[in-house]
């Protein structure tokens, strides 16, 4: 079954080259902007009350994928789905960022970790009650040999 998705906006960042982007939003203090297309403006009602947002987007400049990859913070080959490697069968990324402000259909954010011009698929509010889990494990990441 195929699904068709269309961007609802674009993410603007200071990064124009893949090599410039932080590995994850938690390692970024960069300021960016999420610009929703004007027809989605009404969907932003009440968003100002949230400190953080989850952005879903397309890795629009990722290349073909492999099911075995060496993650950025490791030196061993891992299964693609046990990593956050950007080259994937469906090149969908997600980032949790801090919402700084809203001006109509533009959100100013902190912690941007994507390339300028990244197509935005969705915005969801970060909800501590739903998004924080207790007694978690991080698999290979916890025991990896640090490069």
N, C-alpha and C positions, 0 to 999 in steps of 0.2 A: 504494500500500500504506500503510495506516495502522498506527501503533504506539500502544499505550496505555502510559503510564507513570504511576506513582503515587509521590508523595514518600515518602522513607524517613525523613524528619525535617524539622526546621526550623532555620533560621539566625537567631540572635538578635543584634541589633546596636544601637548607640546611635542609629541613623538611622531616623526615621519619615517623612521627606519626601525625595522624589527629589533636590531641590536640595541636600540636606545631604551626600549620599554622595560619597566621593572618586571620582575618575575611574577609578582602577585600584587594586588592592591594594598595588602598589608605592608608592603615594602616600598610604598610610594606616598609621597606627600604632594605630588603634583596636582595642580588645579586644572580642571577641564570643564567642559560644558556638554550637557546633553540637550540637544535641540530636537524636540518632537515636531513633526510636521503639524502645521496649524490645525488641521482637521482633528487632531487628537488632543488639543488643548483642554477640552472639558474633562478629559480623563485624569488630569492632574489636580482636580479639585481635592483639597484636604491633604495634599502631599507634604505641605510645609511642616506638619506636625511630626514628621518622622526624621530622625537623625541620620539614618542610613537607608540606602536603597540597594536592591539587587538588580543589576543590569544584565540582560541577556542579549547577546549580539552575535554577529557573524565574524569569524576569523577570515575576513575577505581577502587577505593576502597570504593565507596559508597554502601550502602546496600539497601534493599527494601525501597520503598517510601510510604508515607502517603499523602493524599490530604489535611490534616490538620496538621500543624506543629507549633512549638513554635520557632520563629527565635532567633538567637544568641543574638541579641540586644533588645529583648523584652521579656515580661513575659506572653503574651497572645497568644492564639492559632490563627493562621491566615491560610488563604487558601494558599496552596503551591505555586501557580502561582503569588501570591502577595508578594513572598519572593525570596531570592536568596539561599535558603536552598539547599545543594548539593545532597540530595537523591531525585531523580526525575524520572518520567517514562522514559525519555531519558536523561541519566546522562551527559548532556553537560554543561560545564562551560565556562565562559569567564572572561578574566582579561585584563585590560588596563595597560600596563607596559611601563617603560621608556627604550628606546633602548640606550645602552651605546656604543656598538661597534659590528662590524661584522668581523669574521675571516672565510672566505670561507662559509661553511654551518652551522656555529655556531654563534648565536647571544648572546651577553652578555646583560642581562637586569637587571633593578632595579624595585623592587616592587613585586617580585614573592610571590605568596600566595598559591601555590599548593604543593602537595607532590612530592618528588623526584621520577622520573620515570613516571610522568604523560604523557599519550599518547596525542600527539598534533594532532589536526584535521585540523587546518588552521591558517594562519597569515594574518591579514589585517592591513593596515596602519590606524592610527588614523588621521582623517581629521576634524579639527575644523569646517570647513564650513558645514560638514555633521553631525558631532557627537555632537555638542553643541546645546542645545535647550534652548530657552528663555521661560519665563512664565511657569515653570514646577512646579509640585506638587509631593510630595513623599508620598502621602496617609497616612497610619497608622504610618509610620516612623516619620513623623513630629510631631505627637501628642502623641506618645507612652509615657508611664511611664518608665523612664530610670531605668533599674535594678541596 
